C-alpha cells in the first residue's frame, strides 16, 4: 500500500487535491480547481512542469490554498509536486490565516469589540 506524504497529489470522487500536512489518520488538503472558475486571492498558478508532475487529467488547473481535513483512507495518490511549490502553498495558507477572514475550524472569531461571534 502506498504511504501518503506531503506534496502528493490525490484524487477523491473526481476532485483533485494537494497534501499539505499529515495529522495521524487525517490529511490536510488544498483543492486543484479549473482555471475557468473565478479567481480567488489564494489561487496559485501551475507551470506546465508542475501540471505534468501532478499527473492531473486537465491542462488548465490551478491550486486554491484553502485547506480542509480528510480521512486518509478515502483518497488515492496520482502524482506529486515539487517541494518549492508546496512551500509556496503553505506560505499562501499562512497569509490567508493572517488576513483574519479565514478562521481555523474549531476556533472562535473575535469581532472588533473583542466579543466572540
Protein Blocks (a to p, Z undefined) as FASTA:
>chain_A
ZZddehiacdeehiacddfbdchjbccddddddfkbccdfkbccddfklmmmnopabfbd
cdddbdcdddfklpccfbdcdfklmmmmmmmmmmmmmnopaccehiacddfkopaZZ
